[in-house]
Amino acid sequence: MALEHIAESVLPTQFGEFRISVYNAADGKEHVVLSMGDLKGEPPLIRIHSECLTGDALFSLRCDCGAQLEAALEKISDEGRGAVLYLRQEGRGIGLGNKIRAYALQDRGADTVEANHQLGFPADAREYSLAIELLKCLDLCHIKLMTNNPRKFDALKAAGIEVVERVALESGRNPHNAKYLDAKRAKLGHWLTLP
Ligand SMILES: Nc1nc2c(ncn2[C@@H]2O[C@H](COP(=O)(O)OP(=O)(O)OP(=O)(O)O)[C@@H](O)[C@H]2O)c(=O)[nH]1
């Protein structure tokens, strides 16, 4: 997948000052790298975050995405260096409209995996070649990865990215997303320890 660096600027945030870089990928989407500090040398903290319009921007409590994004930016800010790769893989790769269709099925009792299946999609339609290409393009082959997702962790390792440490990112559990998080732990194998 060919990556094209399109633009870069400073992005002051409530977590400190980041650099924002935008990349065009062969999927026709614009992906974002939000970075702080010098990423060379010691393995930096990296978050590979899949777009979640409802959780990241619309304050939804149905998932933990917004809370995870905030926690990742906070950890990077505390360390003074690191990056979030913000990938446009909305709805675990099925898109916003289909995610909301899946929510409607969950309103009627399906869990997050069953809902995807009922719509004819795999439980998780994402793959991580773009993330791997971006990491290699940024010369980030030794990283500390903020994730609870074993698939993501394994995909990077298989591609030769050395994950020297997995940093758990458990935040934002609430009564609205408890069933969703429990299904992710039980059916998708996420490393989640919260009750
Ligand atoms: N299809 C579908 N997608 C969802 C649902 N809830 C959240 N998402 C999407 O799931 C993606 C985030 O996936 P997660 O499994 O929470 O996180 P992850 O990135 O795989 O793993 P972590 O690194 O541990 O956060 C985002 O693209 C969300 O839009 C849902 O019920 N159905």
The ligand as a MOL file (V3000), in Angstrom:
LIG
                    3D

  0  0  0     0  0            999 V3000
M  V30 BEGIN CTAB
M  V30 COUNTS 32 34 0 0 0
M  V30 BEGIN ATOM
M  V30 1 N -18.3250 -3.2590 14.3880 0
M  V30 2 C -18.2490 -2.6410 15.5680 0
M  V30 3 N -17.2380 -1.7970 15.7980 0
M  V30 4 C -17.1590 -1.2140 16.9970 0
M  V30 5 C -18.1060 -1.4370 18.0190 0
M  V30 6 N -17.7570 -0.6830 19.0860 0
M  V30 7 C -16.6200 -0.0290 18.7450 0
M  V30 8 N -16.2570 -0.3440 17.4930 0
M  V30 9 C -15.1010 0.0540 16.7220 0
M  V30 10 O -14.0110 -0.7060 17.1890 0
M  V30 11 C -12.8040 -0.0230 16.9350 0
M  V30 12 C -11.9780 -0.0610 18.2010 0
M  V30 13 O -11.7440 -1.3930 18.4700 0
M  V30 14 P -11.3040 -1.9570 19.8830 0
M  V30 15 O -11.4170 -3.4350 19.7910 0
M  V30 16 O -12.0220 -1.2350 20.9720 0
M  V30 17 O -9.8890 -1.5330 20.0620 0
M  V30 18 P -8.6750 -2.1300 19.4160 0
M  V30 19 O -8.1000 -0.9580 18.7170 0
M  V30 20 O -8.9230 -3.3330 18.5940 0
M  V30 21 O -7.8580 -2.6650 20.6450 0
M  V30 22 P -7.1320 -1.8020 21.7340 0
M  V30 23 O -5.8110 -1.4710 21.1350 0
M  V30 24 O -7.0150 -2.6660 22.9140 0
M  V30 25 O -7.9770 -0.6000 21.9840 0
M  V30 26 C -13.1720 1.3560 16.4560 0
M  V30 27 O -13.0390 1.3900 15.0460 0
M  V30 28 C -14.6480 1.4720 16.8480 0
M  V30 29 O -15.3810 2.2940 15.9490 0
M  V30 30 C -19.1650 -2.3360 17.7410 0
M  V30 31 O -20.0170 -2.6420 18.5760 0
M  V30 32 N -19.1950 -2.9110 16.5150 0
M  V30 END ATOM
M  V30 BEGIN BOND
M  V30 1 1 1 2
M  V30 2 2 2 3
M  V30 3 1 2 32
M  V30 4 1 3 4
M  V30 5 2 4 5
M  V30 6 1 4 8
M  V30 7 1 5 6
M  V30 8 1 5 30
M  V30 9 2 6 7
M  V30 10 1 7 8
M  V30 11 1 8 9
M  V30 12 1 9 10
M  V30 13 1 9 28
M  V30 14 1 10 11
M  V30 15 1 11 12
M  V30 16 1 11 26
M  V30 17 1 12 13
M  V30 18 1 13 14
M  V30 19 2 14 15
M  V30 20 1 14 16
M  V30 21 1 14 17
M  V30 22 1 17 18
M  V30 23 2 18 19
M  V30 24 1 18 20
M  V30 25 1 18 21
M  V30 26 1 21 22
M  V30 27 2 22 23
M  V30 28 1 22 24
M  V30 29 1 22 25
M  V30 30 1 26 27
M  V30 31 1 26 28
M  V30 32 1 28 29
M  V30 33 2 30 31
M  V30 34 1 30 32
M  V30 END BOND
M  V30 END CTAB
M  END
